[in-house]
Amino acid sequence: MDTPTPKEQSLEEGEHVLPDQEKTEDSSPLRWPQSKRIGHVVLVSILTLVMNLSSTIFAPGSKFFAEEFGITNPSLKSLTVSIYMLGLVCGPLIVAPMSELYGRLIPYHVSNLIFFGFTIGCAKATGTGMFLAFRFLAGCAGSAPLTIGGGTIADVIPKEQRGVAMGMFSLGPTLGPSLGPIIGGFVAQYKGWRWTFWVLLILLNQQHGSIAITCLIFMRETFTKPLQPSQPTNTAPQTPTQIFLRALLTPLTLLLHHPAALLTSLSVAYAFGLTFLLLTTFSSVFQSQYGFSLGISSLCYLGMGTGMLLAVTIFSLTSDKLQSWHYRRGFHEPENRLALMAVFCPVLPVGYFWYGWSVEKGTHWIVPIIGTAFIGLGTLFTLVTASALAANTILRSVAAGLLPLAGTPLYDQLGLGWGNSLLGFLAVLFVPVPWLLYRYGRRLRAWSEERYGDL
């Protein structure tokens, strides 16, 4: 079996190197005790879950916020929720270069503290502008686990054993946004929108705070530099500014020069953006169509969450076995993991057609919720295959921040049936992408390296 070079592994799995820090056989995180390596995966996964829980916990209460501050524009109302995701776009532009310079631990700890502070700011906001600014900055701080979490997992788990670890890590950006509105719906209904943030802070004190302390005590730096014997000894070391700029530009360069990375990231961004479009409209749709209260309507998010949990289970049980099956037949390509995405990607548009027309026709409420379970199933498999790419994190956060702004106008113009059908038809366009990359990805990578060189 061909062993990929450290640089190839970095491109495939999102790993980075820390300057002036050597990686020896004894210090390699891959050689740590299993309990220590699994512990790092669990901590990073929980951090990611909490940061994503914050992205939608305010969604059901946004209508009360709009009433208090006189917001009548539906797009601005949606922005109060989705601006957190725009913060997740800008955060990696700082977090990724900082991790190149100082390792992964410092960004984790600093972002936790900043996130806590700006969440308090959201709860105490006295105006729309103040609230939007604090929520955006909280999103910037919350981006750290999303940006470098995949790299941490790649540091401590061998490539052929990462299926379960990546499945656990993917629960954050997928299940977190589904659980947030369930909590926020009942809190907003009985205590008001500000309490959605106070409850989040209580959860942080009880869970996130202890996790942060655990990180301080038990987490170690996993960000090490692989030995590079072929590099000339007289090569001048890079300055911190050069390292910062390289980390800042690498995701953009990867998208522009590697069609496979661009196509995969666009597919994930669209699926993830549509998920947030639904998450910001579920409450209003089920309240208007079925007469649900705010709290009861928040339970409708369980359909999508159930689909995502099912997808994580399937991925965790089959991904590593599928990878081993490819290896036994001599296929050692990074596109191997796209096989599951190729199988389940068609489920996504089916879910949108099902959900849109069932809720449009007023069928029993369980029918559209089953449709959202298909959406969750397809979204998870689309997301998890590329969750380690920094470029993908940025694109999917842009989509999640902007697409929800079109949700209410789209449904007002086309209705729930044709509006969701349009989203489904656009999702159909991405169905061939994983099949094409699975079949021709190696040729695309070879063409890119020949034309642009090895990034």
Beta strands, then each sheet from edge to edge (+ up, - down):
end
